[in-house]
Every structure is written in structure tokens, then in C-alpha cells.
Amino acid sequence: MAMITVRVSDAEKEWLNYMADFYGISLSDLLKTYSMEQLEDEYDRQTAEIAYKHWLENGKQTVSMDEILSEFGGLE
């Protein structure tokens, strides 16, 4: 099997290790499977989904802009 070297900053390496742990795979498998951009987009999507589920589980509800304007006054 061939080997490649990828140079990253210390902060990027720390983040990549975090993401490998997050997905439960090795750093090598992570880099073979995902690009940095895909990882950032997917992480944002999954954390937003988790936050939304917690929001709903705690009985929270959204309020429409019309309701806010009606309660606090419209834009002048």
C-alpha cells in the first residue's frame, strides 16, 4: 500500500483527530474518506440536527416573524 504525507498545522491535526474520534474511525481512514470541506459541512449539519432534536425534546417552539412583529412592533 502506498503512503502519502499531508502537512497540516497543529490546530488542524488536533481537529482532524477530533473528527476521527467523532466518526469512530482512524485518522488514515478519515482522510481517505472525507475532504476538509466535506467534514466541516457534515459536522455542522449533524450538530445542528442534534441541537434541533434537543430543542424539540425540551418542548421549545419557534415563533414566526409575524408573531414577533405583532408583539414587539413592526419595522418603521
mmCIF file of the N, C-alpha and C atoms, coordinates in Angstrom:
data_MODEL
# 
_entry.id   MODEL 
# 
loop_
_atom_site.group_PDB 
_atom_site.id 
_atom_site.type_symbol 
_atom_site.label_atom_id 
_atom_site.label_alt_id 
_atom_site.label_comp_id 
_atom_site.label_asym_id 
_atom_site.label_entity_id 
_atom_site.label_seq_id 
_atom_site.pdbx_PDB_ins_code 
_atom_site.Cartn_x 
_atom_site.Cartn_y 
_atom_site.Cartn_z 
_atom_site.occupancy 
_atom_site.B_iso_or_equiv 
_atom_site.pdbx_formal_charge 
_atom_site.auth_seq_id 
_atom_site.auth_comp_id 
_atom_site.auth_asym_id 
_atom_site.auth_atom_id 
_atom_site.pdbx_PDB_model_num 
ATOM 1   N N  . MET A 1 1  ? 0.853   -1.177 0.000  1.00 0.00 ? 1  MET A N  1 
ATOM 2   C CA . MET A 1 1  ? 0.000   0.000  0.000  1.00 0.00 ? 1  MET A CA 1 
ATOM 3   C C  . MET A 1 1  ? 0.895   1.234  0.000  1.00 0.00 ? 1  MET A C  1 
ATOM 4   N N  . ALA A 1 2  ? 0.538   2.200  -0.814 1.00 0.00 ? 2  ALA A N  1 
ATOM 5   C CA . ALA A 1 2  ? 1.303   3.445  -0.898 1.00 0.00 ? 2  ALA A CA 1 
ATOM 6   C C  . ALA A 1 2  ? 1.003   4.331  0.302  1.00 0.00 ? 2  ALA A C  1 
ATOM 7   N N  . MET A 1 3  ? 1.958   5.205  0.610  1.00 0.00 ? 3  MET A N  1 
ATOM 8   C CA . MET A 1 3  ? 1.794   6.133  1.718  1.00 0.00 ? 3  MET A CA 1 
ATOM 9   C C  . MET A 1 3  ? 2.004   7.549  1.191  1.00 0.00 ? 3  MET A C  1 
ATOM 10  N N  . ILE A 1 4  ? 1.187   8.473  1.668  1.00 0.00 ? 4  ILE A N  1 
ATOM 11  C CA . ILE A 1 4  ? 1.380   9.887  1.347  1.00 0.00 ? 4  ILE A CA 1 
ATOM 12  C C  . ILE A 1 4  ? 1.510   10.663 2.644  1.00 0.00 ? 4  ILE A C  1 
ATOM 13  N N  . THR A 1 5  ? 2.135   11.818 2.554  1.00 0.00 ? 5  THR A N  1 
ATOM 14  C CA . THR A 1 5  ? 2.283   12.691 3.712  1.00 0.00 ? 5  THR A CA 1 
ATOM 15  C C  . THR A 1 5  ? 1.466   13.943 3.469  1.00 0.00 ? 5  THR A C  1 
ATOM 16  N N  . VAL A 1 6  ? 0.694   14.322 4.455  1.00 0.00 ? 6  VAL A N  1 
ATOM 17  C CA . VAL A 1 6  ? -0.097  15.550 4.378  1.00 0.00 ? 6  VAL A CA 1 
ATOM 18  C C  . VAL A 1 6  ? 0.379   16.450 5.501  1.00 0.00 ? 6  VAL A C  1 
ATOM 19  N N  . ARG A 1 7  ? 0.820   17.635 5.154  1.00 0.00 ? 7  ARG A N  1 
ATOM 20  C CA . ARG A 1 7  ? 1.292   18.581 6.172  1.00 0.00 ? 7  ARG A CA 1 
ATOM 21  C C  . ARG A 1 7  ? 0.132   19.487 6.586  1.00 0.00 ? 7  ARG A C  1 
ATOM 22  N N  . VAL A 1 8  ? -0.086  19.541 7.889  1.00 0.00 ? 8  VAL A N  1 
ATOM 23  C CA . VAL A 1 8  ? -1.145  20.380 8.449  1.00 0.00 ? 8  VAL A CA 1 
ATOM 24  C C  . VAL A 1 8  ? -0.596  21.095 9.674  1.00 0.00 ? 8  VAL A C  1 
ATOM 25  N N  . SER A 1 9  ? -1.274  22.151 10.067 1.00 0.00 ? 9  SER A N  1 
ATOM 26  C CA . SER A 1 9  ? -0.878  22.860 11.290 1.00 0.00 ? 9  SER A CA 1 
ATOM 27  C C  . SER A 1 9  ? -1.242  22.004 12.502 1.00 0.00 ? 9  SER A C  1 
ATOM 28  N N  . ASP A 1 10 ? -0.703  22.363 13.656 1.00 0.00 ? 10 ASP A N  1 
ATOM 29  C CA . ASP A 1 10 ? -1.034  21.639 14.893 1.00 0.00 ? 10 ASP A CA 1 
ATOM 30  C C  . ASP A 1 10 ? -2.534  21.705 15.173 1.00 0.00 ? 10 ASP A C  1 
ATOM 31  N N  . ALA A 1 11 ? -3.130  22.873 14.939 1.00 0.00 ? 11 ALA A N  1 
ATOM 32  C CA . ALA A 1 11 ? -4.571  23.040 15.179 1.00 0.00 ? 11 ALA A CA 1 
ATOM 33  C C  . ALA A 1 11 ? -5.380  22.155 14.229 1.00 0.00 ? 11 ALA A C  1 
ATOM 34  N N  . GLU A 1 12 ? -4.959  22.089 12.965 1.00 0.00 ? 12 GLU A N  1 
ATOM 35  C CA . GLU A 1 12 ? -5.662  21.238 12.003 1.00 0.00 ? 12 GLU A CA 1 
ATOM 36  C C  . GLU A 1 12 ? -5.535  19.766 12.383 1.00 0.00 ? 12 GLU A C  1 
ATOM 37  N N  . LYS A 1 13 ? -4.357  19.359 12.842 1.00 0.00 ? 13 LYS A N  1 
ATOM 38  C CA . LYS A 1 13 ? -4.162  17.964 13.254 1.00 0.00 ? 13 LYS A CA 1 
ATOM 39  C C  . LYS A 1 13 ? -5.049  17.633 14.445 1.00 0.00 ? 13 LYS A C  1 
ATOM 40  N N  . GLU A 1 14 ? -5.129  18.549 15.401 1.00 0.00 ? 14 GLU A N  1 
ATOM 41  C CA . GLU A 1 14 ? -5.988  18.334 16.568 1.00 0.00 ? 14 GLU A CA 1 
ATOM 42  C C  . GLU A 1 14 ? -7.443  18.179 16.134 1.00 0.00 ? 14 GLU A C  1 
ATOM 43  N N  . TRP A 1 15 ? -7.876  19.034 15.215 1.00 0.00 ? 15 TRP A N  1 
ATOM 44  C CA . TRP A 1 15 ? -9.255  18.980 14.721 1.00 0.00 ? 15 TRP A CA 1 
ATOM 45  C C  . TRP A 1 15 ? -9.504  17.679 13.959 1.00 0.00 ? 15 TRP A C  1 
ATOM 46  N N  . LEU A 1 16 ? -8.546  17.268 13.127 1.00 0.00 ? 16 LEU A N  1 
ATOM 47  C CA . LEU A 1 16 ? -8.692  16.020 12.377 1.00 0.00 ? 16 LEU A CA 1 
ATOM 48  C C  . LEU A 1 16 ? -8.768  14.821 13.320 1.00 0.00 ? 16 LEU A C  1 
ATOM 49  N N  . ASN A 1 17 ? -7.954  14.807 14.367 1.00 0.00 ? 17 ASN A N  1 
ATOM 50  C CA . ASN A 1 17 ? -8.029  13.727 15.359 1.00 0.00 ? 17 ASN A CA 1 
ATOM 51  C C  . ASN A 1 17 ? -9.386  13.722 16.052 1.00 0.00 ? 17 ASN A C  1 
ATOM 52  N N  . TYR A 1 18 ? -9.907  14.915 16.369 1.00 0.00 ? 18 TYR A N  1 
ATOM 53  C CA . TYR A 1 18 ? -11.235 15.025 16.981 1.00 0.00 ? 18 TYR A CA 1 
ATOM 54  C C  . TYR A 1 18 ? -12.295 14.434 16.050 1.00 0.00 ? 18 TYR A C  1 
ATOM 55  N N  . MET A 1 19 ? -12.200 14.770 14.763 1.00 0.00 ? 19 MET A N  1 
ATOM 56  C CA . MET A 1 19 ? -13.181 14.278 13.799 1.00 0.00 ? 19 MET A CA 1 
ATOM 57  C C  . MET A 1 19 ? -13.081 12.758 13.631 1.00 0.00 ? 19 MET A C  1 
ATOM 58  N N  . ALA A 1 20 ? -11.876 12.221 13.643 1.00 0.00 ? 20 ALA A N  1 
ATOM 59  C CA . ALA A 1 20 ? -11.712 10.764 13.543 1.00 0.00 ? 20 ALA A CA 1 
ATOM 60  C C  . ALA A 1 20 ? -12.390 10.088 14.735 1.00 0.00 ? 20 ALA A C  1 
ATOM 61  N N  . ASP A 1 21 ? -12.194 10.642 15.933 1.00 0.00 ? 21 ASP A N  1 
ATOM 62  C CA . ASP A 1 21 ? -12.868 10.114 17.131 1.00 0.00 ? 21 ASP A CA 1 
ATOM 63  C C  . ASP A 1 21 ? -14.379 10.265 17.007 1.00 0.00 ? 21 ASP A C  1 
ATOM 64  N N  . PHE A 1 22 ? -14.836 11.407 16.502 1.00 0.00 ? 22 PHE A N  1 
ATOM 65  C CA . PHE A 1 22 ? -16.262 11.687 16.324 1.00 0.00 ? 22 PHE A CA 1 
ATOM 66  C C  . PHE A 1 22 ? -16.910 10.621 15.439 1.00 0.00 ? 22 PHE A C  1 
ATOM 67  N N  . TYR A 1 23 ? -16.236 10.234 14.359 1.00 0.00 ? 23 TYR A N  1 
ATOM 68  C CA . TYR A 1 23 ? -16.767 9.226  13.439 1.00 0.00 ? 23 TYR A CA 1 
ATOM 69  C C  . TYR A 1 23 ? -16.395 7.799  13.841 1.00 0.00 ? 23 TYR A C  1 
ATOM 70  N N  . GLY A 1 24 ? -15.527 7.648  14.832 1.00 0.00 ? 24 GLY A N  1 
ATOM 71  C CA . GLY A 1 24 ? -15.138 6.324  15.285 1.00 0.00 ? 24 GLY A CA 1 
ATOM 72  C C  . GLY A 1 24 ? -14.269 5.567  14.290 1.00 0.00 ? 24 GLY A C  1 
ATOM 73  N N  . ILE A 1 25 ? -13.440 6.304  13.554 1.00 0.00 ? 25 ILE A N  1 
ATOM 74  C CA . ILE A 1 25 ? -12.552 5.685  12.566 1.00 0.00 ? 25 ILE A CA 1 
ATOM 75  C C  . ILE A 1 25 ? -11.136 6.218  12.757 1.00 0.00 ? 25 ILE A C  1 
ATOM 76  N N  . SER A 1 26 ? -10.189 5.572  12.102 1.00 0.00 ? 26 SER A N  1 
ATOM 77  C CA . SER A 1 26 ? -8.800  6.017  12.213 1.00 0.00 ? 26 SER A CA 1 
ATOM 78  C C  . SER A 1 26 ? -8.600  7.312  11.438 1.00 0.00 ? 26 SER A C  1 
ATOM 79  N N  . LEU A 1 27 ? -7.560  8.033  11.791 1.00 0.00 ? 27 LEU A N  1 
ATOM 80  C CA . LEU A 1 27 ? -7.224  9.264  11.081 1.00 0.00 ? 27 LEU A CA 1 
ATOM 81  C C  . LEU A 1 27 ? -6.952  8.970  9.610  1.00 0.00 ? 27 LEU A C  1 
ATOM 82  N N  . SER A 1 28 ? -6.272  7.879  9.336  1.00 0.00 ? 28 SER A N  1 
ATOM 83  C CA . SER A 1 28 ? -5.982  7.487  7.957  1.00 0.00 ? 28 SER A CA 1 
ATOM 84  C C  . SER A 1 28 ? -7.271  7.255  7.166  1.00 0.00 ? 28 SER A C  1 
ATOM 85  N N  . ASP A 1 29 ? -8.212  6.503  7.751  1.00 0.00 ? 29 ASP A N  1 
ATOM 86  C CA . ASP A 1 29 ? -9.493  6.258  7.078  1.00 0.00 ? 29 ASP A CA 1 
ATOM 87  C C  . ASP A 1 29 ? -10.282 7.548  6.897  1.00 0.00 ? 29 ASP A C  1 
ATOM 88  N N  . LEU A 1 30 ? -10.216 8.409  7.881  1.00 0.00 ? 30 LEU A N  1 
ATOM 89  C CA . LEU A 1 30 ? -10.913 9.691  7.794  1.00 0.00 ? 30 LEU A CA 1 
ATOM 90  C C  . LEU A 1 30 ? -10.430 10.491 6.590  1.00 0.00 ? 30 LEU A C  1 
ATOM 91  N N  . LEU A 1 31 ? -9.114  10.599 6.453  1.00 0.00 ? 31 LEU A N  1 
ATOM 92  C CA . LEU A 1 31 ? -8.557  11.388 5.359  1.00 0.00 ? 31 LEU A CA 1 
ATOM 93  C C  . LEU A 1 31 ? -8.797  10.736 4.007  1.00 0.00 ? 31 LEU A C  1 
ATOM 94  N N  . LYS A 1 32 ? -8.898  9.427  3.986  1.00 0.00 ? 32 LYS A N  1 
ATOM 95  C CA . LYS A 1 32 ? -9.199  8.743  2.731  1.00 0.00 ? 32 LYS A CA 1 
ATOM 96  C C  . LYS A 1 32 ? -10.658 8.943  2.332  1.00 0.00 ? 32 LYS A C  1 
ATOM 97  N N  . THR A 1 33 ? -11.514 9.130  3.294  1.00 0.00 ? 33 THR A N  1 
ATOM 98  C CA . THR A 1 33 ? -12.947 9.184  3.031  1.00 0.00 ? 33 THR A CA 1 
ATOM 99  C C  . THR A 1 33 ? -13.477 10.601 2.817  1.00 0.00 ? 33 THR A C  1 
ATOM 100 N N  . TYR A 1 34 ? -12.953 11.547 3.533  1.00 0.00 ? 34 TYR A N  1 
ATOM 101 C CA . TYR A 1 34 ? -13.516 12.892 3.520  1.00 0.00 ? 34 TYR A CA 1 
ATOM 102 C C  . TYR A 1 34 ? -12.473 13.947 3.173  1.00 0.00 ? 34 TYR A C  1 
ATOM 103 N N  . SER A 1 35 ? -12.929 15.007 2.578  1.00 0.00 ? 35 SER A N  1 
ATOM 104 C CA . SER A 1 35 ? -12.075 16.191 2.431  1.00 0.00 ? 35 SER A CA 1 
ATOM 105 C C  . SER A 1 35 ? -12.386 17.129 3.591  1.00 0.00 ? 35 SER A C  1 
ATOM 106 N N  . MET A 1 36 ? -11.533 18.088 3.837  1.00 0.00 ? 36 MET A N  1 
ATOM 107 C CA . MET A 1 36 ? -11.753 19.040 4.934  1.00 0.00 ? 36 MET A CA 1 
ATOM 108 C C  . MET A 1 36 ? -13.109 19.737 4.783  1.00 0.00 ? 36 MET A C  1 
ATOM 109 N N  . GLU A 1 37 ? -13.443 20.163 3.584  1.00 0.00 ? 37 GLU A N  1 
ATOM 110 C CA . GLU A 1 37 ? -14.701 20.875 3.368  1.00 0.00 ? 37 GLU A CA 1 
ATOM 111 C C  . GLU A 1 37 ? -15.892 19.982 3.668  1.00 0.00 ? 37 GLU A C  1 
ATOM 112 N N  . GLN A 1 38 ? -15.843 18.750 3.198  1.00 0.00 ? 38 GLN A N  1 
ATOM 113 C CA . GLN A 1 38 ? -16.935 17.823 3.475  1.00 0.00 ? 38 GLN A CA 1 
ATOM 114 C C  . GLN A 1 38 ? -17.082 17.588 4.972  1.00 0.00 ? 38 GLN A C  1 
ATOM 115 N N  . LEU A 1 39 ? -15.971 17.477 5.667  1.00 0.00 ? 39 LEU A N  1 
ATOM 116 C CA . LEU A 1 39 ? -16.023 17.258 7.110  1.00 0.00 ? 39 LEU A CA 1 
ATOM 117 C C  . LEU A 1 39 ? -16.675 18.427 7.828  1.00 0.00 ? 39 LEU A C  1 
ATOM 118 N N  . GLU A 1 40 ? -16.283 19.642 7.472  1.00 0.00 ? 40 GLU A N  1 
ATOM 119 C CA . GLU A 1 40 ? -16.867 20.817 8.121  1.00 0.00 ? 40 GLU A CA 1 
ATOM 120 C C  . GLU A 1 40 ? -18.362 20.897 7.856  1.00 0.00 ? 40 GLU A C  1 
ATOM 121 N N  . ASP A 1 41 ? -18.775 20.681 6.612  1.00 0.00 ? 41 ASP A N  1 
ATOM 122 C CA . ASP A 1 41 ? -20.199 20.739 6.267  1.00 0.00 ? 41 ASP A CA 1 
ATOM 123 C C  . ASP A 1 41 ? -20.996 19.654 6.988  1.00 0.00 ? 41 ASP A C  1 
ATOM 124 N N  . GLU A 1 42 ? -20.480 18.448 7.002  1.00 0.00 ? 42 GLU A N  1 
ATOM 125 C CA . GLU A 1 42 ? -21.180 17.340 7.642  1.00 0.00 ? 42 GLU A CA 1 
ATOM 126 C C  . GLU A 1 42 ? -21.247 17.517 9.160  1.00 0.00 ? 42 GLU A C  1 
ATOM 127 N N  . TYR A 1 43 ? -20.172 17.982 9.767  1.00 0.00 ? 43 TYR A N  1 
ATOM 128 C CA . TYR A 1 43 ? -20.163 18.235 11.209 1.00 0.00 ? 43 TYR A CA 1 
ATOM 129 C C  . TYR A 1 43 ? -21.201 19.308 11.562 1.00 0.00 ? 43 TYR A C  1 
ATOM 130 N N  . ASP A 1 44 ? -21.240 20.399 10.806 1.00 0.00 ? 44 ASP A N  1 
ATOM 131 C CA . ASP A 1 44 ? -22.227 21.458 11.038 1.00 0.00 ? 44 ASP A CA 1 
ATOM 132 C C  . ASP A 1 44 ? -23.645 20.910 10.913 1.00 0.00 ? 44 ASP A C  1 
ATOM 133 N N  . ARG A 1 45 ? -23.888 20.090 9.897  1.00 0.00 ? 45 ARG A N  1 
ATOM 134 C CA . ARG A 1 45 ? -25.219 19.530 9.681  1.00 0.00 ? 45 ARG A CA 1 
ATOM 135 C C  . ARG A 1 45 ? -25.627 18.633 10.854 1.00 0.00 ? 45 ARG A C  1 
ATOM 136 N N  . GLN A 1 46 ? -24.718 17.761 11.274 1.00 0.00 ? 46 GLN A N  1 
ATOM 137 C CA . GLN A 1 46 ? -25.055 16.831 12.355 1.00 0.00 ? 46 GLN A CA 1 
ATOM 138 C C  . GLN A 1 46 ? -25.234 17.531 13.693 1.00 0.00 ? 46 GLN A C  1 
ATOM 139 N N  . THR A 1 47 ? -24.397 18.514 14.001 1.00 0.00 ? 47 THR A N  1 
ATOM 140 C CA . THR A 1 47 ? -24.563 19.219 15.278 1.00 0.00 ? 47 THR A CA 1 
ATOM 141 C C  . THR A 1 47 ? -25.843 20.051 15.271 1.00 0.00 ? 47 THR A C  1 
ATOM 142 N N  . ALA A 1 48 ? -26.208 20.613 14.121 1.00 0.00 ? 48 ALA A N  1 
ATOM 143 C CA . ALA A 1 48 ? -27.473 21.352 14.023 1.00 0.00 ? 48 ALA A CA 1 
ATOM 144 C C  . ALA A 1 48 ? -28.652 20.407 14.216 1.00 0.00 ? 48 ALA A C  1 
ATOM 145 N N  . GLU A 1 49 ? -28.570 19.221 13.643 1.00 0.00 ? 49 GLU A N  1 
ATOM 146 C CA . GLU A 1 49 ? -29.640 18.239 13.789 1.00 0.00 ? 49 GLU A CA 1 
ATOM 147 C C  . GLU A 1 49 ? -29.797 17.812 15.248 1.00 0.00 ? 49 GLU A C  1 
ATOM 148 N N  . ILE A 1 50 ? -28.681 17.579 15.922 1.00 0.00 ? 50 ILE A N  1 
ATOM 149 C CA . ILE A 1 50 ? -28.716 17.204 17.343 1.00 0.00 ? 50 ILE A CA 1 
ATOM 150 C C  . ILE A 1 50 ? -29.297 18.340 18.180 1.00 0.00 ? 50 ILE A C  1 
ATOM 151 N N  . ALA A 1 51 ? -28.862 19.568 17.917 1.00 0.00 ? 51 ALA A N  1 
ATOM 152 C CA . ALA A 1 51 ? -29.374 20.729 18.659 1.00 0.00 ? 51 ALA A CA 1 
ATOM 153 C C  . ALA A 1 51 ? -30.873 20.883 18.440 1.00 0.00 ? 51 ALA A C  1 
ATOM 154 N N  . TYR A 1 52 ? -31.330 20.674 17.211 1.00 0.00 ? 52 TYR A N  1 
ATOM 155 C CA . TYR A 1 52 ? -32.760 20.786 16.910 1.00 0.00 ? 52 TYR A CA 1 
ATOM 156 C C  . TYR A 1 52 ? -33.552 19.701 17.652 1.00 0.00 ? 52 TYR A C  1 
ATOM 157 N N  . LYS A 1 53 ? -33.043 18.478 17.693 1.00 0.00 ? 53 LYS A N  1 
ATOM 158 C CA . LYS A 1 53 ? -33.726 17.401 18.425 1.00 0.00 ? 53 LYS A CA 1 
ATOM 159 C C  . LYS A 1 53 ? -33.822 17.733 19.911 1.00 0.00 ? 53 LYS A C  1 
ATOM 160 N N  . HIS A 1 54 ? -32.729 18.249 20.487 1.00 0.00 ? 54 HIS A N  1 
ATOM 161 C CA . HIS A 1 54 ? -32.754 18.652 21.902 1.00 0.00 ? 54 HIS A CA 1 
ATOM 162 C C  . HIS A 1 54 ? -33.767 19.775 22.115 1.00 0.00 ? 54 HIS A C  1 
ATOM 163 N N  . TRP A 1 55 ? -33.813 20.709 21.204 1.00 0.00 ? 55 TRP A N  1 
ATOM 164 C CA . TRP A 1 55 ? -34.750 21.829 21.265 1.00 0.00 ? 55 TRP A CA 1 
ATOM 165 C C  . TRP A 1 55 ? -36.182 21.300 21.330 1.00 0.00 ? 55 TRP A C  1 
ATOM 166 N N  . LEU A 1 56 ? -36.521 20.369 20.429 1.00 0.00 ? 56 LEU A N  1 
ATOM 167 C CA . LEU A 1 56 ? -37.868 19.815 20.396 1.00 0.00 ? 56 LEU A CA 1 
ATOM 168 C C  . LEU A 1 56 ? -38.162 18.966 21.631 1.00 0.00 ? 56 LEU A C  1 
ATOM 169 N N  . GLU A 1 57 ? -37.183 18.175 22.077 1.00 0.00 ? 57 GLU A N  1 
ATOM 170 C CA . GLU A 1 57 ? -37.372 17.322 23.255 1.00 0.00 ? 57 GLU A CA 1 
ATOM 171 C C  . GLU A 1 57 ? -37.642 18.140 24.512 1.00 0.00 ? 57 GLU A C  1 
ATOM 172 N N  . ASN A 1 58 ? -37.147 19.367 24.548 1.00 0.00 ? 58 ASN A N  1 
ATOM 173 C CA . ASN A 1 58 ? -37.358 20.235 25.708 1.00 0.00 ? 58 ASN A CA 1 
ATOM 174 C C  . ASN A 1 58 ? -38.609 21.093 25.569 1.00 0.00 ? 58 ASN A C  1 
ATOM 175 N N  . GLY A 1 59 ? -39.456 20.750 24.580 1.00 0.00 ? 59 GLY A N  1 
ATOM 176 C CA . GLY A 1 59 ? -40.724 21.442 24.414 1.00 0.00 ? 59 GLY A CA 1 
ATOM 177 C C  . GLY A 1 59 ? -40.615 22.845 23.855 1.00 0.00 ? 59 GLY A C  1 
ATOM 178 N N  . LYS A 1 60 ? -39.490 23.168 23.268 1.00 0.00 ? 60 LYS A N  1 
ATOM 179 C CA . LYS A 1 60 ? -39.301 24.507 22.707 1.00 0.00 ? 60 LYS A CA 1 
ATOM 180 C C  . LYS A 1 60 ? -40.043 24.617 21.382 1.00 0.00 ? 60 LYS A C  1 
ATOM 181 N N  . GLN A 1 61 ? -40.460 25.813 21.060 1.00 0.00 ? 61 GLN A N  1 
ATOM 182 C CA . GLN A 1 61 ? -41.145 26.064 19.795 1.00 0.00 ? 61 GLN A CA 1 
ATOM 183 C C  . GLN A 1 61 ? -40.580 27.319 19.162 1.00 0.00 ? 61 GLN A C  1 
ATOM 184 N N  . THR A 1 62 ? -40.643 27.345 17.858 1.00 0.00 ? 62 THR A N  1 
ATOM 185 C CA . THR A 1 62 ? -40.216 28.551 17.152 1.00 0.00 ? 62 THR A CA 1 
ATOM 186 C C  . THR A 1 62 ? -41.375 29.533 17.093 1.00 0.00 ? 62 THR A C  1 
ATOM 187 N N  . VAL A 1 63 ? -41.053 30.772 16.847 1.00 0.00 ? 63 VAL A N  1 
ATOM 188 C CA . VAL A 1 63 ? -42.053 31.828 16.728 1.00 0.00 ? 63 VAL A CA 1 
ATOM 189 C C  . VAL A 1 63 ? -41.852 32.486 15.376 1.00 0.00 ? 63 VAL A C  1 
ATOM 190 N N  . SER A 1 64 ? -42.949 32.696 14.658 1.00 0.00 ? 64 SER A N  1 
ATOM 191 C CA . SER A 1 64 ? -42.839 33.301 13.333 1.00 0.00 ? 64 SER A CA 1 
ATOM 192 C C  . SER A 1 64 ? -42.465 34.779 13.447 1.00 0.00 ? 64 SER A C  1 
ATOM 193 N N  . MET A 1 65 ? -41.901 35.315 12.388 1.00 0.00 ? 65 MET A N  1 
ATOM 194 C CA . MET A 1 65 ? -41.542 36.735 12.354 1.00 0.00 ? 65 MET A CA 1 
ATOM 195 C C  . MET A 1 65 ? -42.784 37.600 12.521 1.00 0.00 ? 65 MET A C  1 
ATOM 196 N N  . ASP A 1 66 ? -43.907 37.185 11.966 1.00 0.00 ? 66 ASP A N  1 
ATOM 197 C CA . ASP A 1 66 ? -45.159 37.942 12.119 1.00 0.00 ? 66 ASP A CA 1 
ATOM 198 C C  . ASP A 1 66 ? -45.563 38.050 13.591 1.00 0.00 ? 66 ASP A C  1 
ATOM 199 N N  . GLU A 1 67 ? -45.405 36.958 14.341 1.00 0.00 ? 67 GLU A N  1 
ATOM 200 C CA . GLU A 1 67 ? -45.734 36.983 15.771 1.00 0.00 ? 67 GLU A CA 1 
ATOM 201 C C  . GLU A 1 67 ? -44.808 37.925 16.536 1.00 0.00 ? 67 GLU A C  1 
ATOM 202 N N  . ILE A 1 68 ? -43.534 37.927 16.191 1.00 0.00 ? 68 ILE A N  1 
ATOM 203 C CA . ILE A 1 68 ? -42.572 38.816 16.847 1.00 0.00 ? 68 ILE A CA 1 
ATOM 204 C C  . ILE A 1 68 ? -42.912 40.269 16.551 1.00 0.00 ? 68 ILE A C  1 
ATOM 205 N N  . LEU A 1 69 ? -43.175 40.574 15.288 1.00 0.00 ? 69 LEU A N  1 
ATOM 206 C CA . LEU A 1 69 ? -43.514 41.953 14.910 1.00 0.00 ? 69 LEU A CA 1 
ATOM 207 C C  . LEU A 1 69 ? -44.819 42.391 15.558 1.00 0.00 ? 69 LEU A C  1 
ATOM 208 N N  . SER A 1 70 ? -45.758 41.472 15.664 1.00 0.00 ? 70 SER A N  1 
ATOM 209 C CA . SER A 1 70 ? -47.038 41.794 16.291 1.00 0.00 ? 70 SER A CA 1 
ATOM 210 C C  . SER A 1 70 ? -46.852 42.096 17.777 1.00 0.00 ? 70 SER A C  1 
ATOM 211 N N  . GLU A 1 71 ? -45.977 41.342 18.447 1.00 0.00 ? 71 GLU A N  1 
ATOM 212 C CA . GLU A 1 71 ? -45.775 41.534 19.875 1.00 0.00 ? 71 GLU A CA 1 
ATOM 213 C C  . GLU A 1 71 ? -44.899 42.741 20.197 1.00 0.00 ? 71 GLU A C  1 
ATOM 214 N N  . PHE A 1 72 ? -43.840 42.942 19.410 1.00 0.00 ? 72 PHE A N  1 
ATOM 215 C CA . PHE A 1 72 ? -42.864 43.976 19.732 1.00 0.00 ? 72 PHE A CA 1 
ATOM 216 C C  . PHE A 1 72 ? -42.913 45.193 18.815 1.00 0.00 ? 72 PHE A C  1 
ATOM 217 N N  . GLY A 1 73 ? -43.770 45.174 17.846 1.00 0.00 ? 73 GLY A N  1 
ATOM 218 C CA . GLY A 1 73 ? -43.861 46.307 16.933 1.00 0.00 ? 73 GLY A CA 1 
ATOM 219 C C  . GLY A 1 73 ? -43.123 46.037 15.637 1.00 0.00 ? 73 GLY A C  1 
ATOM 220 N N  . GLY A 1 74 ? -43.659 46.614 14.580 1.00 0.00 ? 74 GLY A N  1 
ATOM 221 C CA . GLY A 1 74 ? -43.078 46.397 13.254 1.00 0.00 ? 74 GLY A CA 1 
ATOM 222 C C  . GLY A 1 74 ? -41.890 47.286 12.978 1.00 0.00 ? 74 GLY A C  1 
ATOM 223 N N  . LEU A 1 75 ? -41.289 47.031 11.862 1.00 0.00 ? 75 LEU A N  1 
ATOM 224 C CA . LEU A 1 75 ? -40.172 47.862 11.410 1.00 0.00 ? 75 LEU A CA 1 
ATOM 225 C C  . LEU A 1 75 ? -40.720 49.158 10.849 1.00 0.00 ? 75 LEU A C  1 
ATOM 226 N N  . GLU A 1 76 ? -40.107 50.235 11.173 1.00 0.00 ? 76 GLU A N  1 
ATOM 227 C CA . GLU A 1 76 ? -40.594 51.542 10.726 1.00 0.00 ? 76 GLU A CA 1 
ATOM 228 C C  . GLU A 1 76 ? -39.769 52.045 9.584  1.00 0.00 ? 76 GLU A C  1 
# 
